């Protein structure tokens, strides 16, 4: 498994520093019999049943890491890297392309970058997010990620209607450091509509998204040509939520840091960061929106 972890990181294009750090961590875990038994046992449990209790599997990995001095964030990321070997076999059994496996597993790299930026550690502090990829319910298709969920609300447009509980395609926006432009969005929606075409139980094909990127107040911050504004325009807004005073929700995603209690600590090294920081310093609040559109 040590060799597989190294080959995975090289195939996915992990940073050299990350490869060195995580390679040393997995070697430490497998060099200790107690830690290896815990960690390898969790991998075996996943391979026996992809619907295993992921919380318990993650706890086993964290205990293994603790025994040998490997940070919990690193141990958890390594666990899912190990899961990816069996997942690839499952993709092939289901005739799902290696391209989709590669793009889906790239989420481990995106979260690795975030963890290093926000926490200073090569690993992941959001490993609770990963199971959807590994139980074959969430897939990366082009620039975006998708899964089937139940619609929350009612929506009607151009003779089509959705009711509460209808199956719809949920959209996630990974932080890939590539543009969220119209061409890439349209390509991803088309791939998802084809991939999930038989999974909506007869309901019209519709996409939904709940994200801080859909917060309506963002239109005051972003220029008209912004790709985020373009993404917002894809959706009809069903509802929005304003964060409470002193709550900054997903701003760590934008600023690559946990909130310190002082807005002045947020960096201003991009136009987007400067705009959001000014928005917050002017006394405005962040929030999120829930939107939908028919394909």
ABEGO torsion letter per residue (X at the ends): XAAAAAAAAAAAGBBAAAAAAAAAAAAAAAABAAAAAAAAAAAAAAAABAABBAAAAAAAAAAAAAAAGBBAAAAAAAAAAAAAAAAAAAAAAAGBBAAAAAAAAAAAAAAAAAAAAAAGBBEBAAAAAAAAAAAGABBBBEABBBBBBBBBEBBBBGGBBBBBGBBBBBBBBBBAGBBBBAAAAAAAAAAAAAAAAAAAGGBBBBBBBBBAAABAAAAAABBAABAAAAAAAABBBABBBBBBBGBAEAAAAAAGBBBAGBAAABBAABAAAAAAAAAAAAGBBBBBBBBBBBX
